[in-house]
Amino acid sequence: MRILKYLLQKEFLQIFRNKSMLPIIFVMPILQLCILSFAATYDMKNTNIYVVDKDLSNQSRELISKFNGSPFFTVKEIGFSEEAAEKELFKDHIDAILVFNEDFGKSVDLNTQASVQILVNAINASSAGLYNAYITSVIKDYNLSITPNFAELSQGNQHNIVNSTYSHQFNPEMKYIPYMLPGLLVLLVTVISLFLSAMNVVREKEIGTIEQINVTPIRKSQFLLAKLIPFLIIGFFELGIGLLVATFGFQIPFLGSVWLIYLVAFVYLIAILGLGLFISTQTDTQQQAMFIAWFFMVIFLLMSGLFTPIESMPEWGQKLNILNPIAYFIKIIRMIMLKGSGFFDILKELGILSIFAISSITIAVRMHKKIA
């Protein structure tokens, strides 16, 4: 224990003497959490629409006003030429085109079928689907407002109607930040832990101090443990700050146990730090360690379910995701924070993370060569 104590003193001195590392550890994650929580969202806002109104009737202007009054849409321009609108679409200045034909108002007055053409920029398929759904919803709302007979007919035949009610469990207001922020918190904790631990041992090689350590009676398990513990503490600190920002800054409901999150975080950080130490022991320069750590980070992140549901991935991708520790921690932290899940609800995922932690630390210790 005395040897470990001195090694830990050395590690903390190295960390806090490195003035360039301190902002990376303590400032950058908080700024990223605050920025990405607003930026990384699939909520559609400020959708730019070009309206081609060939009708110029009260009915078309009424429908256009509904788009102007919606917080999701911005009517950039109202014109008469489809060609001019398509040019703006090709330039990527607008997201959708709304076309009213000459007989739109007349058809509405005669209670006959009236049509509105929607042209959507579908370069981003997921965004295009949301644009179309939002626009269709506004048109449907307008349709109901001009057909009161339909509502009266529905009330007069209630015995033939199936009424359904629903509630949005765990996220009543359907906000995207409560869903994204726990995952982003996992991402930031992972980035700090993986990259710093991956550069730790190899830094000793670059500055030459690894040779001095190798000739001492320090066991390699003690050496790697001293490398792991400081970043484990830093990871806990980052997680705590992130949880405070999420709870008090973004008003995200915290329904579960903070101690359970820290238990899972302990197991998860052991797994990630073990991977980082393994990378560090097998590389010769910090640049090599960064490239390899980034390789694993990109794969783990894109397949973690943070931005796209795991269930939407191909079957081989879902099976490959079994080896992704980030996916398990993102799922667990969302369950605990938003659903109030308990220990037995996350037991399966926690067990898999424990296997990752034991395996990564064991491999890192065995693969580290103490002889220079």
C-alpha positions in Angstrom: 0.0 0.0 0.0 2.9 2.4 0.7 4.3 1.9 -2.8 0.8 2.5 -4.3 0.4 5.6 -2.2 3.7 7.1 -3.5 2.8 6.1 -7.1 -0.6 7.9 -6.7 1.1 11.0 -5.4 3.3 11.0 -8.5 0.3 10.5 -10.9 -1.7 13.4 -9.3 1.3 15.7 -9.4 1.8 14.9 -13.1 -1.8 15.6 -13.8 -2.1 18.9 -12.0 1.3 20.1 -13.2 0.2 19.7 -16.8 -1.6 23.1 -17.4 -2.9 22.1 -20.8 -4.6 19.0 -19.4 -6.6 20.7 -16.7 -9.0 22.6 -19.0 -9.5 19.4 -21.0 -10.5 17.5 -17.8 -12.6 20.1 -16.0 -13.8 22.8 -18.4 -14.2 21.2 -21.9 -16.7 18.4 -20.8 -19.1 20.9 -19.1 -19.0 23.2 -22.2 -19.6 20.3 -24.5 -22.4 19.0 -22.4 -24.2 22.3 -22.4 -23.7 22.9 -26.1 -24.4 19.4 -27.4 -27.5 19.1 -25.3 -29.1 21.8 -27.5 -27.4 21.0 -30.7 -27.7 17.2 -30.8 -31.5 17.0 -31.3 -33.9 15.6 -33.8 -36.6 18.2 -32.9 -37.5 20.1 -36.1 -37.4 23.9 -35.7 -37.2 26.7 -38.2 -38.1 24.5 -41.1 -37.8 26.9 -44.1 -40.8 26.7 -46.6 -41.2 28.3 -50.0 -44.9 28.7 -50.8 -46.1 28.7 -54.5 -49.6 30.3 -54.3 -51.2 30.2 -57.7 -54.6 30.5 -56.2 -54.3 33.7 -54.1 -57.6 32.9 -52.3 -58.7 33.5 -48.7 -58.4 29.7 -48.2 -54.8 29.4 -49.3 -53.8 32.5 -47.2 -55.5 31.0 -44.2 -53.6 27.8 -44.5 -50.3 29.7 -45.1 -51.0 31.7 -41.9 -51.2 28.4 -40.0 -47.6 27.7 -41.1 -46.5 31.2 -40.2 -48.1 30.8 -36.7 -46.3 27.4 -36.1 -43.0 27.5 -34.1 -41.7 24.7 -36.4 -41.9 26.6 -39.7 -40.6 29.7 -41.3 -42.2 30.8 -44.6 -39.2 32.2 -46.4 -41.0 33.4 -49.5 -44.3 33.4 -51.3 -44.2 33.3 -55.0 -46.0 32.1 -58.2 -43.3 30.0 -60.0 -42.5 26.4 -59.2 -39.3 26.7 -61.1 -38.1 29.6 -58.9 -39.0 27.5 -55.8 -37.1 24.5 -57.1 -34.0 26.6 -57.7 -34.1 27.6 -54.0 -34.5 24.0 -53.1 -31.5 23.0 -55.2 -29.4 25.7 -53.5 -30.4 24.2 -50.2 -31.9 27.5 -49.0 -35.2 25.9 -48.2 -36.4 22.6 -46.8 -39.8 22.2 -48.5 -42.1 23.7 -51.1 -45.8 24.1 -50.7 -47.8 24.4 -54.0 -51.4 25.7 -54.2 -53.0 25.2 -57.6 -55.4 27.7 -59.1 -58.6 25.8 -58.0 -57.7 25.3 -54.4 -60.0 27.9 -52.9 -62.8 27.0 -55.2 -62.6 23.3 -54.3 -62.7 24.1 -50.6 -65.8 26.3 -51.1 -67.6 23.5 -53.0 -66.6 20.9 -50.4 -64.8 18.9 -53.1 -61.4 17.4 -53.0 -58.7 20.0 -52.8 -55.0 19.2 -53.2 -51.8 20.8 -52.0 -48.5 19.6 -53.4 -45.6 19.1 -51.0 -42.0 18.9 -52.3 -39.5 18.0 -49.6 -35.7 18.1 -49.6 -34.9 14.4 -48.9 -31.1 14.5 -48.9 -31.4 13.7 -45.2 -34.1 11.0 -45.2 -34.9 11.1 -41.5 -35.4 14.9 -41.5 -37.4 14.7 -44.7 -39.8 12.2 -43.0 -40.2 14.7 -40.1 -40.8 17.6 -42.4 -43.5 15.8 -44.3 -45.1 14.6 -41.0 -45.2 18.1 -39.6 -46.5 19.7 -42.8 -49.2 17.0 -43.1 -50.2 17.6 -39.5 -50.8 21.3 -40.1 -52.8 20.6 -43.2 -54.8 18.0 -41.3 -55.5 20.6 -38.6 -56.7 23.1 -41.2 -58.9 20.4 -42.8 -60.6 19.7 -39.5 -61.2 23.4 -39.0 -63.1 23.8 -42.3 -65.1 20.5 -42.0 -67.2 20.9 -38.8 -69.7 18.5 -40.1 -67.2 15.7 -39.7 -66.8 16.5 -35.9 -70.6 16.6 -35.5 -71.0 13.3 -37.4 -68.4 11.7 -35.1 -70.3 12.9 -31.9 -73.6 11.6 -33.2 -72.2 8.1 -33.9 -70.1 7.5 -30.8 -71.2 3.9 -30.5 -69.4 3.2 -33.8 -66.2 5.0 -32.8 -63.2 3.5 -30.9 -61.9 6.3 -28.6 -58.3 6.0 -27.6 -56.4 8.0 -24.9 -52.7 8.0 -24.4 -49.9 9.5 -22.3 -46.2 9.9 -22.9 -44.7 7.9 -20.0 -41.4 9.1 -18.6 -41.3 12.1 -20.9 -44.8 13.8 -20.8 -43.7 16.9 -22.7 -41.9 14.9 -25.4 -38.8 16.9 -25.0 -35.6 15.6 -26.7 -33.1 16.9 -24.1 -34.1 14.5 -21.4 -33.4 11.6 -23.9 -30.2 13.0 -25.2 -28.5 14.4 -22.2 -27.9 11.2 -20.2 -26.3 9.7 -23.4 -24.1 12.7 -23.9 -23.0 12.5 -20.3 -21.8 8.9 -20.9 -20.1 10.1 -24.1 -18.1 12.9 -22.3 -17.1 10.6 -19.4 -15.9 8.0 -21.9 -13.9 10.5 -24.0 -12.1 11.8 -21.0 -11.4 8.4 -19.5 -10.4 6.6 -22.7 -8.2 9.2 -24.2 -6.4 10.2 -21.1 -5.8 6.6 -20.0 -4.7 5.6 -23.5 -2.0 8.3 -23.4 -0.9 7.8 -19.9 1.6 4.9 -20.0 2.9 5.7 -23.5 3.7 9.2 -22.2 6.1 7.6 -19.7 7.8 5.9 -22.7 8.1 9.2 -24.6 9.7 11.2 -21.8 11.9 8.3 -20.7 10.7 7.8 -17.2 9.3 4.3 -18.0 12.9 2.9 -17.9 13.4 4.3 -14.4 10.2 2.7 -13.2 11.1 -0.7 -14.8 14.3 -1.0 -12.8 12.4 -0.5 -9.5 10.8 -3.4 -7.5 7.3 -2.0 -8.4 5.0 -4.8 -9.7 3.3 -4.1 -12.9 -0.1 -4.5 -11.2 0.7 -1.7 -8.8 2.0 0.5 -11.6 -1.2 0.0 -13.7 -3.4 0.4 -10.7 -1.7 3.8 -9.9 -2.4 4.8 -13.5 -6.0 3.8 -13.3 -7.2 5.2 -9.9 -6.6 8.9 -10.7 -8.7 8.8 -13.9 -11.3 6.7 -12.1 -11.7 9.6 -9.6 -11.7 12.2 -12.4 -14.4 10.2 -14.1 -16.5 10.2 -11.0 -16.0 13.9 -10.7 -17.0 14.5 -14.3 -20.1 12.4 -13.8 -21.1 14.2 -10.7 -20.8 17.6 -12.3 -22.7 16.4 -15.3 -25.5 15.0 -13.2 -25.8 18.4 -11.3 -25.9 20.2 -14.7 -28.6 17.8 -16.0 -30.7 18.1 -12.8 -30.5 21.8 -11.9 -29.4 23.3 -15.2 -31.7 21.4 -17.6 -34.4 20.4 -15.1 -34.2 16.7 -16.2 -36.2 14.5 -13.8 -34.0 12.2 -11.7 -36.2 9.3 -10.7 -33.6 6.7 -9.7 -30.8 6.3 -7.3 -27.6 8.4 -7.7 -25.7 5.7 -5.8 -26.8 3.1 -8.3 -25.6 5.3 -11.2 -22.2 5.5 -9.4 -22.1 1.8 -8.9 -22.6 1.3 -12.6 -20.2 4.1 -13.4 -17.5 2.4 -11.3 -17.8 -0.9 -13.3 -18.1 1.0 -16.6 -15.0 3.2 -15.9 -13.0 0.1 -15.0 -13.9 -1.4 -18.4 -13.0 1.8 -20.3 -9.9 2.6 -18.4 -8.7 -1.0 -18.8 -9.2 -0.6 -22.6 -7.3 2.7 -22.5 -4.4 1.2 -20.5 -4.2 -1.8 -22.9 -3.9 0.6 -25.8 -1.3 2.6 -23.9 0.9 -0.4 -23.1 0.8 -1.6 -26.7 1.8 1.7 -28.4 5.0 3.6 -28.6 3.8 7.2 -29.1 0.9 9.3 -27.9 -0.1 9.8 -31.5 -0.5 6.1 -32.0 -2.5 5.8 -28.9 -4.8 8.6 -29.9 -5.5 7.1 -33.3 -6.3 3.6 -31.9 -8.5 5.1 -29.1 -10.3 7.2 -31.7 -10.9 4.1 -33.8 -12.6 2.3 -31.0 -14.4 5.5 -29.8 -16.0 6.2 -33.2 -17.3 2.6 -33.6 -18.6 2.4 -30.1 -20.3 5.8 -30.3 -22.0 5.4 -33.6 -23.3 1.9 -32.6 -24.3 2.9 -29.0 -27.9 3.9 -29.7 -27.1 7.5 -28.8 -28.2 8.9 -32.1 -30.0 6.0 -33.8 -31.9 3.2 -32.2 -30.0 -0.1 -31.9 -33.2 -1.9 -33.0 -33.0 -0.1 -36.4 -29.6 -1.5 -37.2 -29.1 -4.6 -39.3 -29.1 -7.9 -37.5 -25.3 -8.3 -37.7 -24.9 -4.8 -36.3 -27.1 -5.6 -33.3 -25.1 -8.8 -32.6 -21.8 -6.9 -32.9 -23.2 -4.3 -30.5 -23.0 -7.0 -27.7 -19.4 -6.0 -27.4 -20.1 -2.3 -27.0 -19.8 -1.1 -23.4 -21.1 2.4 -24.2 -24.4 1.0 -25.4 -25.0 -0.7 -22.1 -24.1 2.3 -20.0 -26.3 4.7 -22.1 -29.2 2.3 -21.7 -28.7 1.9 -18.0 -28.3 5.6 -17.2 -31.5 6.4 -19.2 -33.4 3.7 -17.3 -32.2 5.0 -13.9 -32.7 8.7 -14.5 -35.9 8.7 -16.6 -37.7 5.5 -15.4 -36.4 5.1 -11.9 -35.2 1.6 -12.5 -33.7 -0.3 -9.6 -30.8 -2.7 -9.2 -32.6 -5.8 -10.4 -33.9 -4.0 -13.5 -30.4 -3.4 -14.8 -28.8 -6.6 -13.5 -28.3 -8.2 -16.9 -26.6 -5.1 -18.4 -24.5 -4.6 -15.2 -23.4 -8.2 -15.3 -22.2 -7.8 -18.9 -20.3 -4.6 -18.0 -18.7 -6.4 -15.1 -17.4 -9.1 -17.6 -16.0 -6.3 -19.7 -14.3 -4.7 -16.7 -12.7 -7.8 -15.5 -11.5 -8.8 -19.0 -10.1 -5.4 -19.9 -8.1 -5.0 -16.7 -6.8 -8.6 -16.8 -5.7 -8.2 -20.4 -4.0 -4.8 -19.7 -2.0 -6.2 -16.8 -1.0 -9.4 -18.7 0.0 -7.6 -21.8 2.1 -4.9 -20.1 5.8 -5.7 -20.3 7.7 -4.4 -17.3 11.1 -4.9 -19.0 12.0 -1.9 -21.1 
